[in-house]
Amino acid sequence: MDEMWDKNSTAKEHPNIQWFKDAKFGLFIHWGLYSQLAGKWNNKRYYGSGEWIMFQAGIPVKEYEQVAKEFNPVNFNADEWAQLAKDAGIKYMVITAKHHEGFAMYDSKASDFNIVEATPYKKDPMKALADATRKRGIKFGFYYSQFVDWHEPNGAGNERDFDESKKNYQLYYDQKAIPQLKELLTGYGPLGIVWFDLPGGLTKAETQKLIDSLHALQPQSLFSSRVGQGLGDYKDFGDSEVPPVPIKGAWESIYTHNDSWGYIEHDMNFKTSTEIIQLLANVASKGGNLMLNVGPDGKGNIPFYSIKYLKETGKWLAVNGESIYGTTYGFIPAQPWGVTTAKPGKLFLHVLNKPQNGKLLVPDFTNQVSNVYALDGKRKLNFKRNDKDIVIDIPSSTGATANNVLVIEYSGAPPAYNATSPVTVSQQYETNRVDAIFSTNSGKAKTTSLGYSHYFGDWKHATCVTSMATPDDAATFQIRITDPGDYKVILEYACSPANAGQEASLEMAGEKFFFKTLRTSEYSNGAPLLFIQHPVAITKIERTGVYSITIRPDQKGSELFKLKRVILEPAK
Ligand code: FHN
């Protein structure tokens, strides 16, 4: 497996980083003039990233400024928003003080393009929200777009109204960004986080100078890595990106609740509470935090399904929070049944898929086990040791909730996460996924994290094995099959029309299967990756044990495909 994810931070950690590492679950709020437009302009609907509507709809600055005259969020209630965060089990909140549109959602003296000066609302919602949030023991922070500002002649990103060649970014920093950041860091109490975004226009030294000047105002505050130049107190991954294996240090995955950060009236693709709970477990199992976004509308209402599903998530956390808060990544890699998180002496098993035979296998667990129980209700569970494995009896009465958490209490030091252990494959699960990150590559094959979006701004990420174009370029996976039987072998990949139709082979358990790649979609020039699940073989496994799967082009040609994973399904 390529060590592409060895992002272990060697930089000295911020002295106040521990609360962040323990918090695990944050609330992102994108709220601005774009919320008033709700994804529509001149009777046309726009999709993805509602906060980008000024850019997507090509709205000139003078026209966009008029939106402020309609923005009157009379339904905004700071206590309701803060209580929702509390009920959801949220530990920190970050809200947009000024997004790319350039509009300040607080009472700014540095620019009169703000909610007090420019709207009929005439109040500053941020003071009330900061107080209500902190009163509930939740850290409060601001998002600030420090470089992209479509309202200002010297801000980045608006070449339609302003001549790029005449821009003076330093002037923008000096006249707006820095004064506003200082307003935010001196006028709203102690901030847990300052969340920067889309950095630019500053050298590393200038960025460090900005950080130092702002940290002097709020030394306890944590700055996100999108301050730029590889700096910041913790790492933010890309939008909607979770690393495929554990990452040490303090980091965060950020996700939209539907497909947009800012409110879009016609975007109803909300993640259910099951999806949120399982996403949170997956992110925590890699050692990071999930900051989930909500986009309130122009009247100050948080969407109905955001309230519903955040509250349901909070109910699950009220019972199972011990398996999330204050944990680090689990040392048992992802299994067909789910993922793991850990605390000293405890391993939490997040069972997202129950084994059909009721026997849950925990591989390579050599520590002395003292107790195994279901976290909800603390019901002791029977278990036995099979050599290096622990097998836990799952009661048939165990409910089909979003995530059944089991706890293994053990003695001794936790073993290191074994990045090279074979991926478990079993007849007890409908699907066994062998992800690209577990490939050992040869020749020119390489494992790459790919970003793409189906429509504006709804970024997706896939880790794939790419650049396989000759028989020397191969992807090899080590799997441990725990139940003999027939397995259907399925390849999940993207393959552009120009590259499709090439022949390749898959070797496994002494057999060699051939297949021709099927076309999915063009994916150059930013077009989205579309993946197909292509069944290529059925293979009979007579004995349990470790097997390798090797995939390679059969002849020299163009890139075979972008392989996302191998899937093995019991063939019944
Ligand atoms: O352009 C912004 C976008 O509008 C949104 O704020 C996201 C949140 O992570 N940040 C930028 C795109 O990554």
Boltz pocket constraint, residues with backbone or C-beta under 6 A from the ligand:
constraints:
  - pocket:
      binder: B
      contacts: [[A, 49], [A, 51], [A, 52], [A, 197], [A, 198], [A, 239], [A, 254], [A, 261]]
      max_distance: 6.0
